[in-house]
């Protein structure tokens, strides 16, 4: 009795194509989920960053009072130019030890910023307040009402 020896040539083209499609689908789902998580993380970081800036403003004011300075709050929070934040031009460097270069933040004009969630926040150097602007305020309006507290 002789056994017939058969040799497998590996996977067929159909099996290989099926595996390739399966791997691509899993990869696509993973990448999509990664970007969703990244966006959620940026938005979750926003309130903490804002509170950090507010604490930095309060610390700046305390140090100014201890020095006997008549000006308690900084005139501006940073020297960054209007536009999107960059590592070379971070925001809030006057009140935080290291400036912030978190993607999604932008500077609209002096002392006015847009957060990653799209809300506008303004700094008042006379009072030291760092507050959200009302949503109905248009960027070109001449009259700027007092900001709302969050």
Number of C-alpha atoms within 10 A of each C-alpha: 3 4 5 6 6 6 6 7 6 8 9 10 9 9 11 12 12 12 12 11 12 12 11 12 12 11 12 12 10 12 12 11 12 12 11 11 12 11 15 12 11 17 16 13 13 17 12 11 13 15 12 15 22 19 14 19 25 17 16 19 19 14 14 16 14 10 10 10 11 8 12 22 24 18 15 17 24 19 13 21 15 15 14 19 19 16 11 9 18 20 27 22 18 18 23 19 9 11 19 19 17 19 13 17 24 24 20 17 13 16 18 20 23 20 20 18 14 13 13 22 20 20 23 18 17 11 9 17 16 23 19 20 23 16 10 6 14 11 9 7 7 8 8 12 9 12 18 12 10 7
